[in-house]
Amino acid sequence: MKNLRGWGLVVMALLTGCGSDEEASDRLHSGEVGPRAVTQQQHRDAVTAIERVDEPLEVSFTTTAALGSDRRLRVEGESNLPDGTRIQLVVEREVSRVRWQSRTEVREGAFSAGPFGPGSGLPDGGYIIRVQLSEARTQPASVQARIGQNGENLTGALVTQSRHGLGQVAQYSRRFLIGNEPRRTLDQVEGLERPGSE
């Protein structure tokens, strides 16, 4: 008799479980959504709620570079891109094409990254600093609202088409020289003195 009651409880539990699955299935087919779908919808609503600005934005960047006592480079800069814009900074040695890179964000019109270079420090020579704006699709919703979902609001001399066909991006570059190595160039090149060389 006890065994019969035990089996009865098991059968009741199974039937109750099946009923729950059927109800969930009915809710799904009737258009009700589960927790994951609600989260995605809430995200879409949040993006829609951000006020879009469809005015052109002429992108500007400025940078300054400084060598630390460890002969590694620190880069600071300013930009008119909105807060939270994701950018990448690259420092490349001209002779060897060796690169160091770092990702950062624009905050209150400014950004910084570094130190760049090997642990032993950067040797004398010519270098290029590049600041690259990532594709709009990789940017936060608030940044997309200003620059456009494909960067279509970006304008100016720094703006180009993405190599991956994902809209417009921006890139800024600047050359500079570490040490006293003579250099023949028509470009403006900033010279950085080695720490302690005064």
N, CA and C atoms as a LAMMPS dump frame, in Angstrom:
ITEM: TIMESTEP
0
ITEM: NUMBER OF ATOMS
594
ITEM: BOX BOUNDS ff ff ff
-5.0000000000000000e+02 5.0000000000000000e+02
-5.0000000000000000e+02 5.0000000000000000e+02
-5.0000000000000000e+02 5.0000000000000000e+02
ITEM: ATOMS id mol type element x y z
1 1 1 N 0.816 -1.19 0
2 1 2 C 0 0 0
3 1 3 C 0.859 1.253 0
4 2 1 N 1.934 1.219 0.826
5 2 2 C 2.841 2.362 0.875
6 2 3 C 3.507 2.579 -0.473
7 3 1 N 3.875 1.435 -1.119
8 3 2 C 4.5 1.539 -2.446
9 3 3 C 3.548 2.157 -3.453
10 4 1 N 2.272 1.805 -3.361
11 4 2 C 1.277 2.331 -4.275
12 4 3 C 1.125 3.841 -4.111
13 5 1 N 1.125 4.295 -2.855
14 5 2 C 1.028 5.737 -2.604
15 5 3 C 2.254 6.468 -3.153
16 6 1 N 3.424 5.872 -2.945
17 6 2 C 4.673 6.475 -3.454
18 6 3 C 4.632 6.633 -4.96
19 7 1 N 4.17 5.563 -5.661
20 7 2 C 4.074 5.638 -7.13
21 7 3 C 3.035 6.673 -7.556
22 8 1 N 1.985 6.766 -6.78
23 8 2 C 0.939 7.747 -7.101
24 8 3 C 1.49 9.165 -7.028
25 9 1 N 2.301 9.434 -6.017
26 9 2 C 2.906 10.764 -5.874
27 9 3 C 3.861 11.077 -7.028
28 10 1 N 4.627 10.05 -7.431
29 10 2 C 5.562 10.248 -8.55
30 10 3 C 4.805 10.57 -9.821
31 11 1 N 3.718 9.804 -10.093
32 11 2 C 2.924 10.036 -11.312
33 11 3 C 2.306 11.425 -11.277
34 12 1 N 1.789 11.86 -10.111
35 12 2 C 1.185 13.199 -9.984
36 12 3 C 2.235 14.276 -10.255
37 13 1 N 3.441 14.086 -9.735
38 13 2 C 4.5 15.075 -9.946
39 13 3 C 4.863 15.176 -11.419
40 14 1 N 4.93 14.028 -12.086
41 14 2 C 5.252 14.036 -13.515
42 14 3 C 4.174 14.737 -14.323
43 15 1 N 2.922 14.452 -13.997
44 15 2 C 1.822 15.091 -14.72
45 15 3 C 1.809 16.596 -14.492
46 16 1 N 2.086 17.019 -13.284
47 16 2 C 2.146 18.445 -12.976
48 16 3 C 3.274 19.099 -13.754
49 17 1 N 4.425 18.42 -13.822
50 17 2 C 5.568 18.956 -14.574
51 17 3 C 5.245 19.078 -16.037
52 18 1 N 4.584 18.071 -16.619
53 18 2 C 4.223 18.125 -18.039
54 18 3 C 3.262 19.258 -18.297
55 19 1 N 2.315 19.439 -17.372
56 19 2 C 1.356 20.531 -17.552
57 19 3 C 2.068 21.866 -17.594
58 20 1 N 3.081 22.048 -16.765
59 20 2 C 3.823 23.313 -16.747
60 20 3 C 4.53 23.534 -18.064
61 21 1 N 5.126 22.472 -18.623
62 21 2 C 5.82 22.615 -19.902
63 21 3 C 4.85 22.978 -21.015
64 22 1 N 3.637 22.336 -20.983
65 22 2 C 2.651 22.642 -22.011
66 22 3 C 2.183 24.083 -21.901
67 23 1 N 1.993 24.546 -20.647
68 23 2 C 1.575 25.935 -20.453
69 23 3 C 2.637 26.888 -20.965
70 24 1 N 3.896 26.577 -20.678
71 24 2 C 4.992 27.434 -21.152
72 24 3 C 5.02 27.46 -22.663
73 25 1 N 4.81 26.279 -23.285
74 25 2 C 4.793 26.198 -24.737
75 25 3 C 3.64 27.012 -25.307
76 26 1 N 2.436 26.915 -24.661
77 26 2 C 1.277 27.689 -25.11
78 26 3 C 1.553 29.181 -25.021
79 27 1 N 2.179 29.598 -23.911
80 27 2 C 2.493 31.028 -23.752
81 27 3 C 3.454 31.497 -24.828
82 28 1 N 4.422 30.654 -25.183
83 28 2 C 5.402 31.008 -26.198
84 28 3 C 4.719 31.188 -27.551
85 29 1 N 3.792 30.242 -27.912
86 29 2 C 3.105 30.332 -29.199
87 29 3 C 2.076 31.457 -29.231
88 30 1 N 1.566 31.865 -28.06
89 30 2 C 0.561 32.925 -28.039
90 30 3 C 1.195 34.312 -28.095
91 31 1 N 2.527 34.375 -28.163
92 31 2 C 3.187 35.672 -28.296
93 31 3 C 3.797 36.181 -27.009
94 32 1 N 3.576 35.496 -25.899
95 32 2 C 4.229 35.906 -24.664
96 32 3 C 5.705 35.574 -24.777
97 33 1 N 6.536 36.371 -24.141
98 33 2 C 7.983 36.169 -24.273
99 33 3 C 8.591 35.815 -22.933
100 34 1 N 9.72 35.104 -23
101 34 2 C 10.412 34.698 -21.788
102 34 3 C 11.348 35.782 -21.294
103 35 1 N 12.038 35.524 -20.177
104 35 2 C 12.918 36.522 -19.567
105 35 3 C 14.01 37.019 -20.494
106 36 1 N 14.602 36.121 -21.305
107 36 2 C 15.7 36.545 -22.183
108 36 3 C 15.203 37.517 -23.255
109 37 1 N 14.048 37.192 -23.862
110 37 2 C 13.485 38.062 -24.894
111 37 3 C 13.099 39.411 -24.306
112 38 1 N 12.593 39.424 -23.084
113 38 2 C 12.229 40.686 -22.444
114 38 3 C 13.468 41.55 -22.288
115 39 1 N 14.57 40.936 -21.898
116 39 2 C 15.816 41.686 -21.738
117 39 3 C 16.244 42.318 -23.056
118 40 1 N 16.147 41.577 -24.152
119 40 2 C 16.507 42.125 -25.462
120 40 3 C 15.568 43.263 -25.843
121 41 1 N 14.278 43.111 -25.558
122 41 2 C 13.317 44.168 -25.867
123 41 3 C 13.602 45.412 -25.034
124 42 1 N 13.924 45.21 -23.763
125 42 2 C 14.261 46.347 -22.912
126 42 3 C 15.473 47.073 -23.457
127 43 1 N 16.451 46.316 -23.978
128 43 2 C 17.642 46.936 -24.575
129 43 3 C 17.245 47.777 -25.788
130 44 1 N 16.384 47.222 -26.652
131 44 2 C 15.941 47.974 -27.835
132 44 3 C 15.215 49.255 -27.421
133 45 1 N 14.38 49.142 -26.379
134 45 2 C 13.649 50.319 -25.902
135 45 3 C 14.606 51.383 -25.367
136 46 1 N 15.648 50.928 -24.68
137 46 2 C 16.628 51.872 -24.13
138 46 3 C 17.356 52.596 -25.251
139 47 1 N 17.712 51.865 -26.308
140 47 2 C 18.39 52.489 -27.453
141 47 3 C 17.467 53.498 -28.123
142 48 1 N 16.193 53.13 -28.278
143 48 2 C 15.22 54.019 -28.915
144 48 3 C 15.001 55.274 -28.084
145 49 1 N 15.068 55.112 -26.748
146 49 2 C 14.81 56.243 -25.856
147 49 3 C 15.912 57.296 -25.911
148 50 1 N 17.103 56.92 -26.37
149 50 2 C 18.196 57.881 -26.468
150 50 3 C 17.921 58.804 -27.642
151 51 1 N 17.964 60.084 -27.392
152 51 2 C 17.643 61.05 -28.449
153 51 3 C 18.74 61.062 -29.502
154 52 1 N 18.362 60.803 -30.731
155 52 2 C 19.323 60.791 -31.827
156 52 3 C 19.565 62.203 -32.328
157 53 1 N 20.819 62.488 -32.656
158 53 2 C 21.195 63.779 -33.214
159 53 3 C 21.727 63.524 -34.613
160 54 1 N 21.05 64.035 -35.62
161 54 2 C 21.443 63.775 -37.007
162 54 3 C 22.213 64.931 -37.634
163 55 1 N 22.89 65.722 -36.823
164 55 2 C 23.707 66.824 -37.344
165 55 3 C 25.114 66.31 -37.623
166 56 1 N 25.786 66.878 -38.638
167 56 2 C 27.172 66.462 -38.926
168 56 3 C 28.097 66.756 -37.747
169 57 1 N 29.07 65.878 -37.56
170 57 2 C 30.075 66.052 -36.515
171 57 3 C 31.447 65.998 -37.177
172 58 1 N 32.103 67.157 -37.279
173 58 2 C 33.441 67.206 -37.882
174 58 3 C 34.454 66.749 -36.832
175 59 1 N 35.007 65.569 -37.045
176 59 2 C 35.862 64.914 -36.046
177 59 3 C 37.192 65.653 -35.908
178 60 1 N 37.599 65.866 -34.658
179 60 2 C 38.913 66.464 -34.408
180 60 3 C 39.635 65.688 -33.31
181 61 1 N 40.944 65.58 -33.479
182 61 2 C 41.822 64.965 -32.488
183 61 3 C 43.05 65.856 -32.337
184 62 1 N 43.583 65.946 -31.149
185 62 2 C 44.921 66.493 -30.917
186 62 3 C 45.613 65.536 -29.956
187 63 1 N 46.929 65.428 -30.054
188 63 2 C 47.67 64.554 -29.143
189 63 3 C 48.939 65.23 -28.659
190 64 1 N 49.352 64.839 -27.475
191 64 2 C 50.671 65.194 -26.962
192 64 3 C 51.308 63.91 -26.47
193 65 1 N 52.611 63.815 -26.622
194 65 2 C 53.332 62.612 -26.208
195 65 3 C 54.474 63.01 -25.283
196 66 1 N 54.738 62.175 -24.299
197 66 2 C 55.829 62.441 -23.36
198 66 3 C 56.537 61.146 -23.01
199 67 1 N 57.856 61.212 -22.981
200 67 2 C 58.667 60.059 -22.566
201 67 3 C 58.84 60.091 -21.063
202 68 1 N 58.586 58.959 -20.434
203 68 2 C 58.807 58.863 -19.006
204 68 3 C 60.262 58.543 -18.699
205 69 1 N 60.581 58.478 -17.422
206 69 2 C 61.957 58.17 -17.018
207 69 3 C 62.353 56.755 -17.454
208 70 1 N 61.353 55.916 -17.74
209 70 2 C 61.627 54.56 -18.217
210 70 3 C 61.754 54.501 -19.746
211 71 1 N 61.744 55.675 -20.396
212 71 2 C 61.842 55.818 -21.857
213 71 3 C 60.665 55.148 -22.574
214 72 1 N 59.548 55.052 -21.89
215 72 2 C 58.324 54.571 -22.526
216 72 3 C 57.411 55.77 -22.731
217 73 1 N 56.561 55.666 -23.742
218 73 2 C 55.766 56.809 -24.189
219 73 3 C 54.367 56.811 -23.583
220 74 1 N 53.945 57.98 -23.133
221 74 2 C 52.572 58.182 -22.68
222 74 3 C 51.921 59.187 -23.618
223 75 1 N 50.693 58.885 -24.044
224 75 2 C 49.996 59.741 -25.001
225 75 3 C 48.723 60.271 -24.358
226 76 1 N 48.523 61.577 -24.489
227 76 2 C 47.281 62.211 -24.047
228 76 3 C 46.708 62.964 -25.23
229 77 1 N 45.401 63.173 -25.223
230 77 2 C 44.805 63.887 -26.341
231 77 3 C 43.436 64.432 -26.018
232 78 1 N 42.905 65.156 -26.985
233 78 2 C 41.565 65.725 -26.869
234 78 3 C 40.796 65.41 -28.14
235 79 1 N 39.475 65.299 -28.002
236 79 2 C 38.616 65.034 -29.15
237 79 3 C 37.228 65.593 -28.88
238 80 1 N 36.515 65.916 -29.956
239 80 2 C 35.142 66.398 -29.816
240 80 3 C 34.124 65.26 -29.935
241 81 1 N 34.588 64.019 -29.934
242 81 2 C 33.681 62.878 -29.975
243 81 3 C 32.959 62.741 -28.634
244 82 1 N 31.753 62.146 -28.632
245 82 2 C 30.986 62.066 -27.381
246 82 3 C 31.641 61.176 -26.327
247 83 1 N 31.277 61.43 -25.083
248 83 2 C 31.777 60.617 -23.972
249 83 3 C 31.462 59.141 -24.208
250 84 1 N 32.429 58.305 -23.873
251 84 2 C 32.247 56.869 -24.022
252 84 3 C 32.679 56.33 -25.373
253 85 1 N 33.092 57.224 -26.302
254 85 2 C 33.541 56.76 -27.618
255 85 3 C 34.785 55.903 -27.455
256 86 1 N 34.755 54.709 -28.051
257 86 2 C 35.882 53.78 -27.957
258 86 3 C 36.872 54.065 -29.081
259 87 1 N 38.116 54.255 -28.697
260 87 2 C 39.171 54.516 -29.673
261 87 3 C 40.363 53.612 -29.388
262 88 1 N 41.225 53.495 -30.382
263 88 2 C 42.443 52.707 -30.228
264 88 3 C 43.629 53.6 -30.531
265 89 1 N 44.644 53.556 -29.686
266 89 2 C 45.884 54.297 -29.916
267 89 3 C 46.971 53.316 -30.292
268 90 1 N 47.715 53.664 -31.332
269 90 2 C 48.805 52.818 -31.817
270 90 3 C 50.062 53.682 -31.899
271 91 1 N 51.161 53.17 -31.39
272 91 2 C 52.473 53.805 -31.564
273 91 3 C 53.31 52.842 -32.391
274 92 1 N 53.841 53.337 -33.512
275 92 2 C 54.602 52.48 -34.432
276 92 3 C 55.983 53.069 -34.685
277 93 1 N 56.996 52.231 -34.587
278 93 2 C 58.355 52.656 -34.915
279 93 3 C 58.522 52.599 -36.43
280 94 1 N 58.947 53.697 -37.042
281 94 2 C 58.999 53.782 -38.507
282 94 3 C 59.972 52.779 -39.119
283 95 1 N 61.143 52.601 -38.535
284 95 2 C 62.167 51.748 -39.129
285 95 3 C 61.754 50.288 -39.141
286 96 1 N 61.283 49.78 -38.01
287 96 2 C 60.996 48.342 -37.884
288 96 3 C 59.523 47.99 -38.067
289 97 1 N 58.644 48.991 -38.031
290 97 2 C 57.185 48.785 -38.089
291 97 3 C 56.654 48.019 -36.875
292 98 1 N 57.43 47.957 -35.814
293 98 2 C 56.953 47.347 -34.569
294 98 3 C 55.904 48.282 -33.969
295 99 1 N 54.822 47.69 -33.449
296 99 2 C 53.718 48.496 -32.925
297 99 3 C 53.377 48.126 -31.488
298 100 1 N 52.855 49.113 -30.789
299 100 2 C 52.268 48.925 -29.471
300 100 3 C 50.897 49.583 -29.524
301 101 1 N 49.898 48.938 -28.969
302 101 2 C 48.562 49.519 -29.047
303 101 3 C 47.804 49.389 -27.739
304 102 1 N 46.807 50.261 -27.581
305 102 2 C 45.996 50.279 -26.378
306 102 3 C 44.609 50.82 -26.72
307 103 1 N 43.58 50.238 -26.106
308 103 2 C 42.216 50.733 -26.298
309 103 3 C 41.855 51.63 -25.116
310 104 1 N 41.112 52.696 -25.417
311 104 2 C 40.683 53.615 -24.369
312 104 3 C 39.386 54.281 -24.805
313 105 1 N 38.877 55.191 -23.989
314 105 2 C 37.63 55.892 -24.285
315 105 3 C 37.813 57.387 -24.117
316 106 1 N 36.993 58.145 -24.832
317 106 2 C 36.956 59.598 -24.664
318 106 3 C 36.102 59.894 -23.438
319 107 1 N 36.633 60.69 -22.526
320 107 2 C 35.912 61.103 -21.326
321 107 3 C 36.069 62.605 -21.156
322 108 1 N 34.951 63.321 -21.18
323 108 2 C 34.944 64.779 -21.036
324 108 3 C 35.904 65.427 -22.019
325 109 1 N 35.893 64.933 -23.254
326 109 2 C 36.69 65.533 -24.313
327 109 3 C 38.165 65.168 -24.301
328 110 1 N 38.562 64.232 -23.449
329 110 2 C 39.985 63.889 -23.35
330 110 3 C 40.172 62.373 -23.313
331 111 1 N 41.395 61.938 -23.61
332 111 2 C 41.748 60.52 -23.532
333 111 3 C 43.232 60.399 -23.225
334 112 1 N 43.645 59.251 -22.735
335 112 2 C 45.068 59.002 -22.476
336 112 3 C 45.318 57.505 -22.537
337 113 1 N 46.55 57.146 -22.835
338 113 2 C 46.938 55.733 -22.897
339 113 3 C 48.442 55.617 -22.737
340 114 1 N 48.867 54.424 -22.388
341 114 2 C 50.294 54.167 -22.239
342 114 3 C 50.565 53.529 -20.893
343 115 1 N 51.799 53.203 -20.636
344 115 2 C 52.975 53.494 -21.465
345 115 3 C 53.1 52.546 -22.649
346 116 1 N 53.68 53.078 -23.736
347 116 2 C 53.95 52.305 -24.944
348 116 3 C 55.447 52.045 -25.046
349 117 1 N 55.794 50.863 -25.553
350 117 2 C 57.193 50.531 -25.764
351 117 3 C 57.62 49.331 -24.944
352 118 1 N 58.794 48.799 -25.266
353 118 2 C 59.301 47.633 -24.531
354 118 3 C 59.769 48.043 -23.138
355 119 1 N 59.951 47.049 -22.298
356 119 2 C 60.405 47.319 -20.941
357 119 3 C 61.741 48.046 -20.894
358 120 1 N 62.571 47.841 -21.909
359 120 2 C 63.881 48.497 -21.955
360 120 3 C 63.792 49.932 -22.448
361 121 1 N 62.614 50.366 -22.887
362 121 2 C 62.438 51.732 -23.367
363 121 3 C 62.524 51.829 -24.878
364 122 1 N 62.047 52.935 -25.406
365 122 2 C 62.05 53.158 -26.851
366 122 3 C 63.419 53.675 -27.318
367 123 1 N 63.984 53.076 -28.356
368 123 2 C 65.246 53.599 -28.893
369 123 3 C 65.005 54.901 -29.661
370 124 1 N 66.072 55.661 -29.866
371 124 2 C 65.957 56.891 -30.655
372 124 3 C 65.454 56.559 -32.052
373 125 1 N 64.766 57.507 -32.643
374 125 2 C 64.29 57.312 -34.005
375 125 3 C 62.913 57.911 -34.222
376 126 1 N 62.351 57.658 -35.402
377 126 2 C 61.054 58.201 -35.78
378 126 3 C 59.917 57.261 -35.421
379 127 1 N 58.8 57.832 -35.002
380 127 2 C 57.62 57.074 -34.598
381 127 3 C 56.367 57.75 -35.144
382 128 1 N 55.289 56.978 -35.209
383 128 2 C 53.989 57.504 -35.618
384 128 3 C 52.976 57.16 -34.535
385 129 1 N 52.195 58.165 -34.125
386 129 2 C 51.054 57.931 -33.227
387 129 3 C 49.814 57.917 -34.106
388 130 1 N 48.986 56.887 -33.945
389 130 2 C 47.705 56.829 -34.653
390 130 3 C 46.578 56.724 -33.63
391 131 1 N 45.521 57.504 -33.87
392 131 2 C 44.304 57.396 -33.075
393 131 3 C 43.218 56.922 -34.03
394 132 1 N 42.581 55.803 -33.718
395 132 2 C 41.588 55.211 -34.613
396 132 3 C 40.252 55.087 -33.896
397 133 1 N 39.214 55.621 -34.532
398 133 2 C 37.851 55.486 -34.028
399 133 3 C 37.285 54.165 -34.513
400 134 1 N 36.834 53.321 -33.585
401 134 2 C 36.247 52.024 -33.946
402 134 3 C 34.922 52.223 -34.673
403 135 1 N 34.495 51.192 -35.438
404 135 2 C 33.238 51.257 -36.174
405 135 3 C 32.073 51.573 -35.241
406 136 1 N 31.072 52.268 -35.773
407 136 2 C 29.914 52.686 -34.975
408 136 3 C 29.216 51.51 -34.324
409 137 1 N 29.164 50.366 -34.997
410 137 2 C 28.456 49.2 -34.449
411 137 3 C 29.095 48.667 -33.178
412 138 1 N 30.361 48.998 -32.947
413 138 2 C 31.043 48.541 -31.732
414 138 3 C 30.954 49.577 -30.611
415 139 1 N 30.307 50.703 -30.881
416 139 2 C 30.218 51.79 -29.913
417 139 3 C 28.964 51.648 -29.046
418 140 1 N 28.977 52.253 -27.846
419 140 2 C 27.774 52.241 -27.004
420 140 3 C 26.607 52.942 -27.716
421 141 1 N 25.382 52.622 -27.29
422 141 2 C 24.185 53.194 -27.918
423 141 3 C 24.185 54.719 -27.875
424 142 1 N 24.672 55.306 -26.782
425 142 2 C 24.685 56.768 -26.668
426 142 3 C 25.617 57.403 -27.698
427 143 1 N 26.717 56.721 -28.03
428 143 2 C 27.649 57.232 -29.043
429 143 3 C 27.038 57.057 -30.432
430 144 1 N 26.411 55.91 -30.678
431 144 2 C 25.751 55.685 -31.968
432 144 3 C 24.673 56.725 -32.225
433 145 1 N 23.983 57.151 -31.161
434 145 2 C 22.93 58.151 -31.319
435 145 3 C 23.489 59.453 -31.874
436 146 1 N 24.747 59.75 -31.585
437 146 2 C 25.366 60.995 -32.068
438 146 3 C 26.07 60.815 -33.404
439 147 1 N 26.828 59.719 -33.573
440 147 2 C 27.629 59.575 -34.793
441 147 3 C 26.89 58.821 -35.897
442 148 1 N 25.743 58.199 -35.551
443 148 2 C 24.982 57.418 -36.522
444 148 3 C 25.32 55.948 -36.413
445 149 1 N 24.373 55.091 -36.786
446 149 2 C 24.577 53.651 -36.656
447 149 3 C 25.68 53.126 -37.557
448 150 1 N 25.975 53.857 -38.624
449 150 2 C 27.079 53.483 -39.522
450 150 3 C 28.11 54.608 -39.632
451 151 1 N 28.102 55.496 -38.646
452 151 2 C 29.032 56.623 -38.669
453 151 3 C 28.673 57.672 -39.701
454 152 1 N 27.405 57.677 -40.149
455 152 2 C 27.016 58.582 -41.239
456 152 3 C 27.037 60.057 -40.858
457 153 1 N 27.05 60.376 -39.56
458 153 2 C 27.106 61.785 -39.151
459 153 3 C 28.531 62.331 -39.087
460 154 1 N 29.53 61.454 -39.234
461 154 2 C 30.931 61.877 -39.145
462 154 3 C 31.347 62.605 -40.427
463 155 1 N 32.031 63.729 -40.269
464 155 2 C 32.545 64.482 -41.42
465 155 3 C 33.956 64.967 -41.107
466 156 1 N 34.605 65.502 -42.145
467 156 2 C 35.918 66.105 -41.962
468 156 3 C 37.027 65.312 -42.621
469 157 1 N 38.208 65.899 -42.586
470 157 2 C 39.375 65.332 -43.265
471 157 3 C 39.834 64.005 -42.662
472 158 1 N 39.479 63.724 -41.413
473 158 2 C 39.939 62.5 -40.742
474 158 3 C 39.028 61.299 -41.002
475 159 1 N 37.899 61.522 -41.668
476 159 2 C 36.883 60.478 -41.837
477 159 3 C 37.117 59.703 -43.134
478 160 1 N 37.044 58.369 -43.019
479 160 2 C 37.181 57.48 -44.186
480 160 3 C 36.169 56.342 -44.061
481 161 1 N 36.056 55.555 -45.12
482 161 2 C 35.211 54.364 -45.075
483 161 3 C 35.964 53.238 -44.35
484 162 1 N 35.244 52.471 -43.567
485 162 2 C 35.828 51.328 -42.873
486 162 3 C 36.33 50.311 -43.887
487 163 1 N 37.46 49.673 -43.582
488 163 2 C 38.002 48.625 -44.467
489 163 3 C 37.076 47.421 -44.532
490 164 1 N 36.232 47.257 -43.521
491 164 2 C 35.359 46.089 -43.451
492 164 3 C 33.964 46.378 -44
493 165 1 N 33.772 47.565 -44.584
494 165 2 C 32.474 47.907 -45.143
495 165 3 C 31.408 48.157 -44.096
496 166 1 N 31.803 48.578 -42.903
497 166 2 C 30.858 48.811 -41.814
498 166 3 C 30.632 50.293 -41.55
499 167 1 N 30.612 51.091 -42.603
500 167 2 C 30.333 52.513 -42.44
501 167 3 C 31.592 53.351 -42.35
502 168 1 N 31.425 54.548 -41.783
503 168 2 C 32.535 55.501 -41.701
504 168 3 C 33.26 55.403 -40.36
505 169 1 N 34.562 55.625 -40.414
506 169 2 C 35.408 55.672 -39.222
507 169 3 C 36.287 56.91 -39.332
508 170 1 N 37.104 57.153 -38.333
509 170 2 C 38.025 58.294 -38.376
510 170 3 C 39.395 57.833 -37.909
511 171 1 N 40.422 58.443 -38.498
512 171 2 C 41.799 58.116 -38.104
513 171 3 C 42.663 59.37 -38.158
514 172 1 N 43.46 59.526 -37.125
515 172 2 C 44.379 60.667 -36.999
516 172 3 C 45.772 60.095 -36.824
517 173 1 N 46.769 60.711 -37.454
518 173 2 C 48.152 60.256 -37.236
519 173 3 C 49.085 61.446 -37.126
520 174 1 N 50.175 61.221 -36.43
521 174 2 C 51.16 62.274 -36.193
522 174 3 C 52.53 61.629 -36.036
523 175 1 N 53.529 62.252 -36.627
524 175 2 C 54.896 61.731 -36.54
525 175 3 C 55.675 62.484 -35.473
526 176 1 N 56.598 61.764 -34.841
527 176 2 C 57.483 62.441 -33.883
528 176 3 C 58.811 61.71 -33.827
529 177 1 N 59.78 62.373 -33.249
530 177 2 C 61.156 61.898 -33.231
531 177 3 C 61.655 61.844 -31.794
532 178 1 N 62.276 60.728 -31.438
533 178 2 C 62.897 60.604 -30.118
534 178 3 C 64.406 60.71 -30.308
535 179 1 N 65.031 61.57 -29.504
536 179 2 C 66.483 61.724 -29.572
537 179 3 C 66.896 62.806 -30.553
538 180 1 N 68.208 62.829 -30.864
539 180 2 C 68.77 63.873 -31.708
540 180 3 C 69.115 63.387 -33.107
541 181 1 N 68.559 62.249 -33.494
542 181 2 C 68.863 61.689 -34.809
543 181 3 C 68.434 62.667 -35.903
544 182 1 N 69.363 63.042 -36.817
545 182 2 C 68.974 63.964 -37.883
546 182 3 C 67.94 63.317 -38.803
547 183 1 N 67.057 64.147 -39.35
548 183 2 C 65.981 63.611 -40.18
549 183 3 C 65.653 64.594 -41.283
550 184 1 N 65.612 64.105 -42.508
551 184 2 C 65.218 64.939 -43.635
552 184 3 C 63.741 64.707 -43.908
553 185 1 N 62.944 65.725 -43.73
554 185 2 C 61.515 65.603 -43.975
555 185 3 C 60.904 66.959 -44.224
556 186 1 N 59.85 66.982 -44.994
557 186 2 C 59.1 68.208 -45.223
558 186 3 C 57.916 68.295 -44.262
559 187 1 N 57.609 67.184 -43.588
560 187 2 C 56.485 67.162 -42.653
561 187 3 C 56.882 67.822 -41.344
562 188 1 N 55.855 68.251 -40.61
563 188 2 C 56.112 68.73 -39.265
564 188 3 C 56.298 67.522 -38.368
565 189 1 N 57.426 67.471 -37.697
566 189 2 C 57.725 66.345 -36.81
567 189 3 C 58.069 66.897 -35.449
568 190 1 N 57.4 66.395 -34.434
569 190 2 C 57.689 66.832 -33.071
570 190 3 C 58.887 66.074 -32.544
571 191 1 N 59.818 66.763 -31.932
572 191 2 C 60.965 66.112 -31.325
573 191 3 C 60.768 65.941 -29.836
574 192 1 N 60.975 64.721 -29.35
575 192 2 C 60.89 64.454 -27.919
576 192 3 C 62.283 64.233 -27.386
577 193 1 N 62.644 64.965 -26.342
578 193 2 C 63.966 64.778 -25.752
579 193 3 C 63.947 63.585 -24.821
580 194 1 N 65.096 62.948 -24.731
581 194 2 C 65.215 61.839 -23.794
582 194 3 C 65.194 62.382 -22.365
583 195 1 N 64.591 61.637 -21.448
584 195 2 C 64.585 62.087 -20.049
585 195 3 C 66.01 62.279 -19.54
586 196 1 N 66.259 63.391 -18.887
587 196 2 C 67.564 63.679 -18.327
588 196 3 C 68.595 64.138 -19.338
589 197 1 N 68.163 64.538 -20.554
590 197 2 C 69.123 64.956 -21.576
591 197 3 C 69.278 66.468 -21.645
592 198 1 N 68.702 67.19 -20.67
593 198 2 C 68.786 68.65 -20.695
594 198 3 C 70.172 69.112 -20.281
